[in-house]
Amino acid sequence: MLGGGIPQGRILLVLGEPGSGKTIACSQFLATGMNKFGEKGLFVSMEEDRNHYDREMSQFGWDFAAAEKHGEFAFVDASPIRSIPGDIKIGNLTIGKQDFSLISLIEVIRNSAKTIGATRIVVDPLSLLIFQYPNEAERRKILLDLVEALSDTGATCMLSSELHRVGMTGRSLQIEEYLVHGVVLMQTVLLGKEKERKTMQRVIQVEKMRETEIDRQPRPYAITAKGIEVYSKEIVY
């Protein structure tokens, strides 16, 4: 569906509903890089703590704790950054909590990626950072700063964020979609005609990806014992 994969050094945004498997998909991206290609991975968590993460990912056979011991993986718990109270004073300069949070996050990513030589980076979920900036202009600026900082690392990156629904079937375009190089949607849709028995189906779709030809058709996927499995030849009816 991606014409062979994510082009090296590009940034892919994974948008999905709660329970769609965004974190699993991002972690699988890192695990595949380490296990198949010898690449080092960095996972920046804005929400989940390390113990929960390791336990959840171990069910798919991904031992990130062992990978970290061998210097192949690093986990950064960035949740304290988004909960810093009040303004921060650095020398004679007073910096607002939001600006400090972004500066801190970017520095953590840069330093951690450099320390292990990460060529794959995940930030999960981006939405917890976005919620700190209700003003659209500010939100666009911080997202652009983050995307530029990630691009500067030279790593191939995946960001996850919540999919914004409009009604039962529609959705609204989100600012982050315009700033990244690629977008993948993960959602559950209701299939079947009105008089037929309707079923819920997990569906994945590549909305855009620069530098490669893509299949834009929605395709079914499942969360299995091996992680995310995409049935890229099947049609969603």
N, C-alpha and C positions, 0 to 999 in steps of 0.2 A: 504493500500500500504506500510505502514511502520511497519506492523505486530503489530499494537496496539498503535503506537505513537513514539515519539522521546525518546530514553532511557534517564533517568534522569542524568543530569550533562554532557551530550554530546553537541557537537557544530555542528549545521547544517548550511550549506551554501546554499542559494537560489540564483541560477543564472538565469537571465532572460533578455529579450530584453526590451527596453523602452516601457512602457505601458502594460507590461505583468502582473502586479499586485504584484510585489515583496513587496512593502511597505504595501500593503493591507494584504498579506499573513502573514508578520511578525507581523503586528498590531493585526491581528486576533488571532495569537498565544498568544499574551499577553492578549487580551480581554477574550479569552476562559479560560485561566489560572485564571484570576481574577473572572470571573462570574460563572464558573462551579466548580473550585477547590479551590478558596480562596487563590490563589497564588499572590504574589506581583510582578509587572513588571517594568522594566527599559527600556526606549527607548532612544538610543543615536543617534541623528541625525547629520549626517555629511553634510547635504544639506538643508533640509526644516526647516523653522522657525515654532515656536509653533502655531501661529494663523492659518497658512495654514494647518498644520497637524490636529489640532482639528476640523477645518471646514470640511476637506475632510473625516476624519474618522467618524464624526457624521452622515454622510449619511447612514452608516451601523448600526447605533444604538449604537455605542460605545462612551460613555461619559467619555473620559479620564480626562477631567478637574475635574469632580465630583470625580473620583477615586483618583486623586491626593489630593484632599481636605481631603479624608478619609485615606491618607497615604498608599494607595494600588498601587500607580503608580508614577513614576517620569520621567520627560522629560528632557534630557540634550541636549542643543544646542551646539554641538562640532564644528560648522563651524568656529568660530574664531580661534580655535587651528590650523587649516590647513592653515590659512592666516597670521600667525605671520611673520613679515618681518625680514630679516637679521639674524645674529647670536644673541644668548642670552648669557649674562654673569651672571653666578651664582657663587658668591665668586670669587675665582681666576681661575675658570674653564669656558672656552668658549664652549658653546654647539651649534652645527649647528641647523638651523631652523627645519630640518626634524627630528633629534633626539629629540629635545625639544617637537615637535608636538606629537611624539609617547609616550614619557614619560608623557606628560600632559594628553593625551587621556587615557592611562592606569590608571593614578591616579584618573582621573575624574570617570571612570567606577568603580574602586574599592571603592572609597569613597561614591559614589551615591548608589551603590548596598548595601553597608554595612549600610548606613543611613536608608533605608526603609526595609532592609531585603529581597531584591529581589531574587526570585528563578527562574525568567525568565528574560533574557536580550536580547535585539535586538540592533545591530549596522547596520545602514542603511544610505547611501550605502558605503560599504567597498572600492569600486572602487576609490572614491575620495581621500582616503588615499594612495592607491596603486600607483596612478598616480604621486605621489611625488617622487617615487623611480624607475627611468628608468632602473637602474642596477638590473639585475635579482638576483644576490647574495644578494644585500641589501634588495630587495623586499621580498625574502624568509625569511630573518632574522627578519624583522619587523613583518611579518605575523605570524611567529613562536612565537615571543615575545607576540603578541596580543592574540594568541590562548592559550598560556600558562597562561597568566594573566586572561583570561576568565575562563579557567578550574579551576584556583585557587579559584575563587569565589564560586565554587560548584553549580552554577546556570546552568540551561539548556539554551542554547543560539542559536539564529538565526542571521546569517550574510547575508546581501544581496550584490550582485555584478553584474556587467554587463556581459552578455554572449557574448563571442567573436566569431563572425561568420567568416567562411572561405568560400567564394563563396555564393551560394544561399542555399545550403543544409547542408554543413559541418560546423564544429566548431573546434576550437583549445582547447586542454586541458590547464587549467590555474593553476598556482602554488598553489593558495589557495585550489584547490580541493584535493591536496595531503596532506594538513596539517590539515584539519578538519575531523570530524568523519563521517559526512554524507553530501551528495550533492543531491539537487533537482533542476531539470531543468524546467523552464517555458518559453515556446516559442510558436510562431504561425507558423503552417505548411500549405502548400498548398496541398489539397487533391483532388483526382479524377484522372481518366486516361486521357491520352493526348486528346482523341476525345470527352471526356465527359465534362460537365460543372464543372469547378474546384471551390472549396470553401476554405476559410481560416478557420482554426480550432485552437483554443487554446489547447495546449497539455502540460501535466505535466508528468514528469518521475523521479522516484527515481533512481539515478545513484549508490549510495552506502549508507549504514548506518550500522555502527558497532553495535554489540550486539543484533541484531534482524534480522529475516528473512524478506526480502522485495519482493515486486512485482516490477520487473524492466520494465514491459510493459508500453509504453506510454498510458496515459489515457486522455480523454477530460476533460476540466474544463471550468467554466464560472465565470465571475465577476457579481454577482447579488446584490440585495438590502441587502442581508445577508452577503456579502463578497465573499470569494472564495468558490465555490462549485465544488467538484471533483466527476466525475461520474466514480467511481473506478471499476465498473463492465462492462463498455462499452469498445468496441474495436475501435481503430483508424484505419480506412481503408485508 
